[in-house]
Amino acid sequence: MTRFQDISIKGFRRLADVQLELRPLCVLIGANGIGKTSLLDVFSLLASSAQGSLNAALSELGGLSALITYDRAEELALGISMEIEKDAQTQRYSLRIQPRGPSYIIEREVLHQVFGPIAFDAIDSHGVDVRYNENGQVVLPTWNHNPLETSLAQVPKVFVWPEDFRRRLASSAYYHTLDVEARSPARLPQPMRPAALPGKNGEDLIPCLYYLREAERDRFDAIEDSLHAAFPGFERLDFPPVAAGTLALVWRDNRFSKPLYANQLSEGMLRFLWLVTLLQSPLLPAVTLIDEPEVSLHPELLSLLADLFREASRRTQLVVATHSDRLVRFLKPAEVVVLDSTDDATSKLTWADKLDLDEWLAEYSLDEVWSRGLLGARA
């Protein structure tokens, strides 16, 4: 399976100079303010750069000047590589952005491609000097180039693998904690429309579940199996119409004579349903980012969630940020990234299986090793 290999970050908040090997499942642990959410933001920023929405993404994060590491950097430099194993091909994308007055310039941008003995730059941009490879020739744009957006998002889609790289990076999706307020989208009836994902705000939860029931029955059955394991009284999900083209979500519990509608579900029930639906989707993006999935969930549900993470990581690279000791209990050191503070108040990232933990893990679970301060990732 084609996957991203590693990511490098220089000058983003407390991530002053870090590089991380990317595995199928990366669960980030560490103290508040150490950089877990920042790492997710970097992935999201790279996705925006590939989508042609870099300017909007930087503005949403407060502007480039607010993101650059205080007293440590004058620019933001990001890099990410992808390996295609069957073709012995590697692609490495690097991006350097510098503040310029109230705005910024893309100082350097390169998409370097290695195909066996052949290596070339599919894109090589220096500020407004943009060059790209087209049919084996280095050419200049004959179209209006937007200097606030990356060349990756703008150059013609000529070669298969550079476009595959761009498409995969652009597909990355960031899921924050689901809004479960009384009038939130996940609690209301929803219009029937094509949906293979439940939506970042749960706005497509019902049509996604309905689609899975009708077109991907094995995945829908797996969702209901997870709900059976998590909630002993759960019987099944139904989707009665409530108006023309609009469906409701009904949760049937064998302990009650009447069904529960989405607006009657507890926060934990609704968030778990949304997470299970997301993780069972057959159309997960290349990279799926989830922040604090444990919110509102009973600790006993976290074992199921860890198993769902592993299953989903066969189809997407899953990057999760958590504060939950209990979730860590059900993970392996090879799935956990430890974030710690250095003496100069920046962050360092270490895979837990690179630490000398064998003797401790012979006696304690991983969360106990963490709580005893032997893993790091503490304030």
C-alpha positions as CSV (number, residue, x, y, z in Angstrom):
1,M,0.0,0.0,0.0
2,T,1.2,3.5,-0.9
3,R,1.9,5.4,2.3
4,F,3.7,8.6,3.5
5,Q,7.1,7.7,5.0
6,D,8.0,10.6,7.2
7,I,7.3,14.3,8.0
8,S,9.8,17.0,8.9
9,I,8.8,20.3,10.6
10,K,10.9,23.4,11.3
11,G,9.6,26.5,12.9
12,F,6.0,25.6,13.7
13,R,5.1,26.7,17.2
14,R,7.0,24.4,19.6
15,L,7.9,22.0,16.8
16,A,11.1,23.9,16.1
17,D,13.0,21.1,14.4
18,V,11.5,17.6,14.4
19,Q,11.3,14.7,12.1
20,L,8.9,11.8,12.5
21,E,8.7,8.4,10.8
22,L,5.1,7.8,9.8
23,R,3.6,4.4,10.5
24,P,0.1,3.1,9.8
25,L,-1.1,4.1,13.3
26,C,0.5,7.1,15.2
27,V,-1.0,7.9,18.6
28,L,0.5,11.1,20.0
29,I,0.8,11.5,23.8
30,G,2.2,14.4,25.8
31,A,1.4,17.2,28.2
32,N,-0.8,20.2,27.2
33,G,0.9,22.7,24.9
34,I,3.7,20.3,23.9
35,G,2.7,20.0,20.2
36,K,0.2,17.2,19.7
37,T,-2.4,19.4,18.1
38,S,0.3,21.4,16.3
39,L,1.4,18.2,14.5
40,L,-2.2,17.6,13.4
41,D,-2.3,21.2,12.2
42,V,0.8,20.7,10.1
43,F,-0.8,17.8,8.3
44,S,-3.9,19.9,7.8
45,L,-1.7,22.8,6.4
46,L,0.1,20.4,4.0
47,A,-3.3,19.2,2.8
48,S,-4.5,22.7,2.3
49,S,-1.3,23.5,0.3
50,A,-2.2,20.6,-2.0
51,Q,-5.8,21.7,-2.3
52,G,-5.0,25.3,-3.3
53,S,-6.3,26.8,0.0
54,L,-3.0,27.5,1.8
55,N,-3.8,31.2,2.2
56,A,-7.2,30.5,3.9
57,A,-5.6,27.8,6.1
58,L,-2.9,30.1,7.3
59,S,-5.4,32.8,8.0
60,E,-7.6,30.4,10.0
61,L,-4.6,29.5,12.2
62,G,-3.9,33.2,12.9
63,G,-1.4,34.0,10.2
64,L,2.1,32.8,9.5
65,S,3.8,35.2,12.0
66,A,1.7,33.7,14.8
67,L,2.8,30.2,13.9
68,I,6.5,30.5,13.6
69,T,8.5,29.4,16.6
70,Y,9.2,32.3,18.9
71,D,12.9,33.3,19.0
72,R,13.9,30.2,17.2
73,A,12.9,30.6,13.5
74,E,12.3,33.2,10.8
75,E,10.4,30.9,8.4
76,L,8.3,27.8,8.3
77,A,9.8,24.7,6.6
78,L,7.8,21.5,6.0
79,G,8.6,18.3,4.3
80,I,6.8,15.0,3.6
81,S,7.8,11.9,1.6
82,M,5.8,9.1,0.1
83,E,7.1,5.7,-1.0
84,I,5.4,3.5,-3.6
85,E,6.9,0.1,-2.8
86,K,5.9,-1.8,-5.9
87,D,7.7,0.7,-8.2
88,A,10.6,1.5,-5.9
89,Q,9.6,5.1,-6.2
90,T,9.9,7.9,-3.7
91,Q,8.5,11.4,-3.8
92,R,9.6,14.1,-1.4
93,Y,7.8,17.4,-1.1
94,S,9.3,20.4,0.7
95,L,7.9,23.8,1.3
96,R,9.4,26.9,2.9
97,I,7.3,30.0,3.7
98,Q,8.5,33.3,5.0
99,P,6.6,36.3,6.4
100,R,6.5,39.3,4.2
101,G,4.8,42.3,5.8
102,P,1.3,41.3,6.8
103,S,1.4,38.4,4.2
104,Y,4.0,35.8,3.2
105,I,6.0,34.5,0.3
106,I,6.5,30.9,-0.7
107,E,10.3,31.1,-0.7
108,R,11.0,27.6,-2.0
109,E,8.9,24.6,-3.1
110,V,10.2,21.3,-4.5
111,L,8.6,18.0,-5.4
112,H,11.5,15.7,-6.0
113,Q,10.8,12.3,-7.6
114,V,13.0,9.2,-7.7
115,F,12.1,6.4,-10.0
116,G,14.7,3.7,-9.9
117,P,17.9,5.2,-11.3
118,I,16.0,8.3,-12.6
119,A,15.6,11.4,-10.4
120,F,14.1,14.7,-11.3
121,D,12.2,17.7,-9.8
122,A,8.5,17.6,-10.9
123,I,8.3,21.1,-9.4
124,D,11.0,23.5,-8.5
125,S,9.9,27.0,-7.4
126,H,11.8,29.9,-6.0
127,G,9.4,32.7,-5.0
128,V,7.7,33.8,-8.3
129,D,10.2,31.8,-10.4
130,V,8.2,28.7,-11.0
131,R,9.4,25.7,-13.1
132,Y,7.9,22.3,-13.5
133,N,8.5,19.2,-15.6
134,E,6.2,18.5,-18.4
135,N,6.8,15.6,-20.8
136,G,10.4,15.5,-19.8
137,Q,11.0,19.2,-20.3
138,V,11.4,21.9,-17.7
139,V,8.9,24.6,-18.5
140,L,7.6,27.9,-17.1
141,P,3.9,28.6,-16.4
142,T,1.9,30.0,-19.3
143,W,-1.0,30.6,-17.0
144,N,-1.6,33.1,-14.2
145,H,0.2,31.8,-11.1
146,N,-1.1,32.8,-7.7
147,P,1.9,33.5,-5.5
148,L,0.0,32.9,-2.3
149,E,-0.8,29.3,-3.3
150,T,1.6,26.4,-3.9
151,S,2.7,25.3,-7.3
152,L,1.7,21.8,-6.2
153,A,-1.9,22.9,-6.3
154,Q,-1.6,24.8,-9.6
155,V,0.7,23.1,-12.1
156,P,-1.0,21.0,-14.8
157,K,-1.7,17.4,-13.9
158,V,0.6,15.8,-16.4
159,F,2.3,12.9,-14.7
160,V,0.5,10.1,-12.9
161,W,2.6,9.9,-9.7
162,P,3.0,13.6,-8.9
163,E,-0.7,14.0,-9.3
164,D,-1.3,10.9,-7.1
165,F,1.0,12.4,-4.5
166,R,-1.0,15.7,-4.7
167,R,-4.3,14.0,-4.5
168,R,-3.4,11.8,-1.5
169,L,-2.0,14.7,0.4
170,A,-5.0,16.9,-0.4
171,S,-7.4,14.2,0.8
172,S,-6.1,14.3,4.4
173,A,-8.9,15.1,6.8
174,Y,-8.8,16.5,10.3
175,Y,-11.6,15.4,12.8
176,H,-12.0,17.4,15.9
177,T,-14.2,16.4,18.8
178,L,-17.8,16.0,17.5
179,D,-20.3,18.7,18.4
180,V,-23.1,17.1,20.3
181,E,-25.1,20.1,21.4
182,A,-28.9,20.0,21.2
183,R,-29.1,21.6,17.7
184,S,-25.9,20.1,16.3
185,P,-26.1,18.4,12.9
186,A,-25.5,14.9,14.4
187,R,-28.7,15.2,16.5
188,L,-31.1,16.3,13.7
189,P,-32.8,14.5,10.8
190,Q,-30.6,14.7,7.7
191,P,-31.3,14.9,4.0
192,M,-30.8,11.7,2.0
193,R,-27.7,12.2,-0.2
194,P,-24.7,10.2,-1.3
195,A,-22.2,10.1,1.6
196,A,-19.4,7.6,2.3
197,L,-18.1,9.5,5.4
198,P,-20.1,10.9,8.4
199,G,-18.9,14.5,8.0
200,K,-16.5,16.4,10.3
201,N,-19.5,17.8,12.2
202,G,-21.6,14.7,11.9
203,E,-23.7,16.4,9.1
204,D,-23.7,13.2,7.0
205,L,-23.9,10.6,9.8
206,I,-27.3,9.4,8.8
207,P,-26.9,9.2,5.0
208,C,-23.5,7.6,5.5
209,L,-24.9,4.9,7.8
210,Y,-27.8,4.4,5.3
211,Y,-25.4,4.1,2.4
212,L,-23.3,1.5,4.3
213,R,-26.4,-0.5,5.1
214,E,-27.5,-0.6,1.5
215,A,-24.1,-0.8,-0.3
216,E,-21.5,-2.0,2.1
217,R,-23.4,-4.4,4.3
218,D,-20.3,-6.0,5.9
219,R,-19.1,-2.6,7.1
220,F,-22.6,-1.7,8.5
221,D,-22.8,-5.1,10.3
222,A,-19.3,-4.3,11.8
223,I,-20.6,-1.0,13.1
224,E,-23.6,-2.7,14.7
225,D,-21.3,-5.4,16.1
226,S,-19.2,-2.7,17.8
227,L,-22.4,-1.1,19.2
228,H,-23.5,-4.5,20.5
229,A,-20.1,-4.9,22.2
230,A,-20.1,-1.4,23.6
231,F,-23.8,-1.1,24.8
232,P,-25.3,-4.4,26.0
233,G,-28.9,-3.3,25.3
234,F,-28.3,-2.2,21.8
235,E,-30.5,-4.0,19.2
236,R,-30.2,-2.2,15.8
237,L,-30.2,1.1,13.9
238,D,-33.1,2.2,11.8
239,F,-33.6,5.2,9.5
240,P,-37.3,6.2,9.3
241,P,-38.3,9.0,6.9
242,V,-39.5,12.1,8.6
243,A,-40.1,14.3,5.5
244,A,-39.6,14.2,1.8
245,G,-36.0,13.1,1.3
246,T,-35.1,13.4,5.0
247,L,-34.3,10.6,7.4
248,A,-34.0,10.3,11.2
249,L,-31.7,8.1,13.2
250,V,-33.3,5.6,15.5
251,W,-31.4,3.5,18.1
252,R,-33.3,0.5,19.2
253,D,-32.6,-0.9,22.7
254,N,-34.1,-4.2,23.7
255,R,-34.6,-2.9,27.3
256,F,-37.1,-0.2,26.2
257,S,-40.4,-0.4,24.4
258,K,-39.8,2.8,22.5
259,P,-36.7,3.7,20.3
260,L,-34.2,6.4,21.1
261,Y,-33.8,9.2,18.5
262,A,-30.5,10.9,17.9
263,N,-31.5,13.9,20.0
264,Q,-32.1,11.5,22.9
265,L,-28.7,9.7,22.8
266,S,-26.0,10.5,25.4
267,E,-22.9,12.4,24.3
268,G,-20.8,9.3,24.6
269,M,-23.2,7.1,22.6
270,L,-23.4,9.7,19.8
271,R,-19.7,10.3,19.7
272,F,-18.9,6.6,19.7
273,L,-21.4,5.9,16.9
274,W,-19.8,8.7,14.8
275,L,-16.3,7.4,15.4
276,V,-17.2,3.9,14.6
277,T,-18.9,5.0,11.4
278,L,-15.9,7.1,10.4
279,L,-13.4,4.3,11.1
280,Q,-15.5,1.7,9.2
281,S,-15.8,3.9,6.1
282,P,-14.5,2.2,2.9
283,L,-13.4,5.7,1.5
284,L,-11.2,7.0,4.3
285,P,-8.6,9.5,3.0
286,A,-4.9,8.8,2.7
287,V,-4.3,10.4,6.1
288,T,-7.0,10.7,8.8
289,L,-6.3,13.0,11.8
290,I,-8.4,12.7,15.0
291,D,-8.0,14.9,18.0
292,E,-9.0,13.6,21.5
293,P,-11.3,10.7,20.4
294,E,-11.7,9.7,24.1
295,V,-13.9,12.8,24.9
296,S,-17.2,11.6,26.6
297,L,-16.4,7.9,26.2
298,H,-16.5,5.5,29.1
299,P,-13.1,4.0,29.7
300,E,-14.4,0.5,28.9
301,L,-15.0,1.7,25.3
302,L,-11.4,2.5,24.7
303,S,-10.3,-1.1,24.2
304,L,-12.8,-1.3,21.3
305,L,-11.6,2.0,20.0
306,A,-8.0,0.8,19.9
307,D,-9.0,-2.2,17.9
308,L,-11.0,0.0,15.5
309,F,-7.9,2.2,15.0
310,R,-5.8,-0.8,14.0
311,E,-8.4,-2.0,11.5
312,A,-8.8,1.4,10.0
313,S,-5.0,1.9,9.8
314,R,-4.9,-0.8,7.1
315,R,-6.8,1.6,4.8
316,T,-5.6,5.0,6.0
317,Q,-2.6,6.4,7.9
318,L,-4.2,7.3,11.2
319,V,-2.7,10.0,13.4
320,V,-4.4,10.5,16.8
321,A,-3.8,12.9,19.6
322,T,-4.9,11.8,23.1
323,H,-4.6,12.6,26.8
324,S,-6.1,9.3,27.8
325,D,-4.0,6.9,30.0
326,R,-6.7,4.3,29.5
327,L,-6.5,4.4,25.7
328,V,-2.7,4.0,25.9
329,R,-3.3,0.8,28.0
330,F,-4.6,-0.9,24.9
331,L,-1.9,0.3,22.5
332,K,1.5,-1.1,21.7
333,P,4.7,0.9,22.0
334,A,5.1,0.7,18.2
335,E,1.8,2.7,17.9
336,V,2.7,5.5,20.4
337,V,4.6,8.7,19.8
338,V,5.9,10.4,22.9
339,L,6.1,14.2,22.9
340,D,8.4,15.8,25.5
341,S,9.7,19.3,26.2
342,T,13.4,20.0,25.7
343,D,15.5,22.4,27.8
344,D,14.9,25.2,25.4
345,A,11.1,24.8,25.6
346,T,10.7,23.2,22.2
347,S,9.4,19.7,21.5
348,K,11.0,16.4,20.7
349,L,9.2,13.3,19.3
350,T,10.1,9.7,20.0
351,W,8.4,6.5,19.1
352,A,7.8,4.5,22.4
353,D,9.3,1.4,21.0
354,K,12.6,3.3,20.6
355,L,12.8,3.8,24.4
356,D,14.3,1.2,26.7
357,L,11.0,-0.1,28.2
358,D,11.3,-3.9,28.0
359,E,11.9,-4.5,31.7
360,W,9.2,-2.2,32.7
361,L,6.6,-3.6,30.3
362,A,7.4,-7.1,31.6
363,E,5.7,-5.9,34.9
364,Y,3.5,-3.0,34.0
365,S,1.1,-2.1,31.2
366,L,2.0,0.8,28.9
367,D,-0.3,3.3,30.6
368,E,1.2,2.3,34.0
369,V,4.7,3.0,32.6
370,W,3.4,6.4,31.5
371,S,1.7,7.2,34.8
372,R,4.9,6.4,36.7
373,G,6.8,8.9,34.6
374,L,9.0,6.3,32.9
375,L,7.7,7.0,29.4
376,G,8.0,10.8,29.5
377,A,5.1,12.8,27.9
378,R,4.4,14.5,31.2
379,A,4.3,18.2,32.1
